[in-house]
Amino acid sequence: MISADVRRSIEVDLHIKTNNTEHRTSEISEDELIVRRGQPFTLSLNLTQPFNPDLYPLTITALTGEHPAEHLGTLSYMSIPDGVQRSPSAKAVWKMELHKNSSPLLGNLTLSITPPADAPIGDYRLSMKHQNEEALLATLSVLFNPWCPDDWVFLPDEVERQEYVMNEQGIIYKGSGNYISPMIWDFGQFEKNMVKICMKILDKNRKHLIDPVDDVSARCNPIYVSRVVSAMINSQDDSGVLVGRWSGSFWDGFLPTHWSGSHAILERWFNRFCQPVKYGQCWVFAGVMCSVMRLLGIPCRVITNFQSAHDSNQNLIIDVYHADYGVRERPSTDSIWNYHVWVEAWMRRPDLTKDGKYDGWQVLDPTPQEKSNGLYCCGPASVKAILNGETHLKYDVPFVYAEVNADCVDWLVKADGSKVNILSDTKRVGHSISTKSVGSNKRMDITDSYKQREGSEKERAVFKYAKNRLHNRGESEETETSGSISPLPRVSMRFDEVSKPMNGKDVHLNLVLHSESKVARLLSVNITVQGTRYNGSPVVSIQTEMKQETLQPGRDLFIPILIPFSVYRQHMHEYDSMKVSAIVTDINSPDNTYLAEDDVVLVDPPVSITVIGQARLNSEVNGQLVFQNPVNEMLKDCTLTISGSGLLREEIQCRLPDMKPNIQIRANFFFVPYKIGQKTLVVNIDCSTFRNIKSSYTVNVLP
């Protein structure tokens, strides 16, 4: 029992400012001790009596979690001199040394204490015993250490550590392969209460609730911790952070497009007794997970895969159904998303092989799609294993491999229920896999780290190998139930933009047909336009057009497609993607059917932001935004949201007046920066016609 009188009699200096600076945690807090494992920190004691280590050794105990034990690595004893009796099975042993500048005869001791590089991360208590004195010295948080070569998350390059651990701002790519658009995301991993929030996330996971002792012990392992975080960012089967929703009403929460950063979501979850926040979709899940991982000390980056497959049965084949004219759409359990967003985390994988073959970037996906060992989580899956088709390796390599490299089989469903295989495509899935570049806002294409070059013999060989490792499950589940296609020359098809597709304007496209046939061909052309969610699922039919055209041999046939704003406006209020499909059938040889598709992503009207004057720490700054209503209708229910870590401690939300057609508005706002350096200001305009238009501005805050 430690008495209050004894505790008060011993003076303790935790050197929080110095320790946190040396451990690169001063951005998190200047009031709480936060250290990284595998690196010493300094602590000073002023005892009430002289220190004679030969007669009365000093013993310090470090412990974390419930029922700590040495063999679990959650309890460790240190002493000066180092003669403390430890369990033979002790793990994660802490070390302590006496600094030379100590004055033992005066009882003034300066201690260097090192949590081991394999210590469980989390909140610790340090207590001491010396002669008849006992005291609780400190509470502290221990994080992973990507600067420590002995830590499994060690990242050798300092520039990459600054990007993937320390950078609070990032970019998430959205859109489609033809329309890649960057979106600023404020990770805010060093904002208020982030350590408490992230530790609460770990404590709320299902395994901790069942077996807290084993769970805390396992937090020494970034593989385990990353799976826990992946499961806890979604709330599908626990008290996780976010509720996912891809359809229906969002009235009782926020549209996923509302969010511009992680901290507002995490703080809302924490302050509301860990009730899941409504709502998120894949980029929101990934952005929030990246924030948590960076705070914990695991290098992490956000990845976008365009034309991303969801293979529900692990056969590496995506069956896609297209309805013939007048035939009802047939649903499929497989799908191809315009894009899907996950994260990569950097760590060693000794659980896969001891030679380090699979060390490095690992895919983790917090979006709830399929269960992994009974929970909605995904990964870590080694990117190197995905590249080489090692679909037998854990965790969830087959699912991620299919996301980037599944084959597609397109079926035309006839009125009598029969199906015609109109296209088998080995190249459709997995394009422009993107992440933010290190040290700049440029897009970095990392497709080659996930898959062999499309069309190469190596790519087909790896696909065959991956399929075989899945016990020959790699076949389409469908069979063709109508006649085979006659060997006429193919009709090549493509869509060309006439102008950039802007939200609020008419969309103009051309369908271009070409054939090397020797004779003219009479074609039936069925053009459909559907409003779609970004995950590929159709929302509504916008327009359908059926026509006959004659394709002359060796000549291009241009078919104009007009999608008026007045037609798509009411359907696209909460969606920004349209799928334009053309099914072309040779009328004289109807078994010859061809398909072309184009995902049209509407570009939002621009918002201009400026900051007037120089921004300085703790001084009010004036910002201004300019927005012009681009459509011939009144914009109603307009709101403005402003955020940015280091610039505003809380989001600013305010209503804007209704905007008359083609009218330009200017809005002034004020904020007081509380951190120096380059920070990102993010504004979001929401209204009756345009949902959550975002823009950003880089603010350089001087001392």
Secondary structure, DSSP 4 states (H G I P E B T S, - for coil): ---HHHHHHSEEE--HHHHHHHTT-TTT-SSSEEEETTS-EEEEEE-SS---TTTS-EEEEEE-SSS--GGGTSEEEEEESS-----TT--S--EEEE-TT-BGGGTEEEEEEE--TTPPPEEEEEEEEETTEEEEEEEEEEE--TT-TTSTT----HHHHIIIII--EEEEEEEETTEEEEEEEE--TTSTTHHHHHHHHHHTSHHHHH-HHHHHHHTT-HHHHHHHHHHHHB-SSSS-SEEE-SSS--TTS--GGG--BSHHHHHHHHHTTTPPEEEE-HHHHHHHHHHHHHHHT--EEEEEEEEEEE-TTSSSEEEEEEEPTTPPP---S-EEEEEEEEEEEEE--TTT-TT-TT-EEEEE--S-SS-BTTBS----EEHHHHHTT-TTSTTTHHHHHHHHH-EEEEEEEPTTS-EEEEEEESSSS-EEEEEEPTTSS-EEE-HHHHSPPTTSHHHHHHHHHHHHHTTS--S-S----SPPPP-PPPEEEEEEESS--BTTS-EEEEEEEEE--SS-EEEEEEEEEEEE-TTS-EEEEEEEEEEEEEE-TTS-EEEEEEE-HHHHTTT-SS--EEEEEEEEEETTSTT-EEEEEEEEEPBPPPEEEEEES--BTTS-EEEEEEEE--SSS-B-SEEEEEE-TTT-SS-EEEEE--B-TT-EEEEEEEE---S-EEEEEEEEEE-SSS--EEEEEEEEEB-
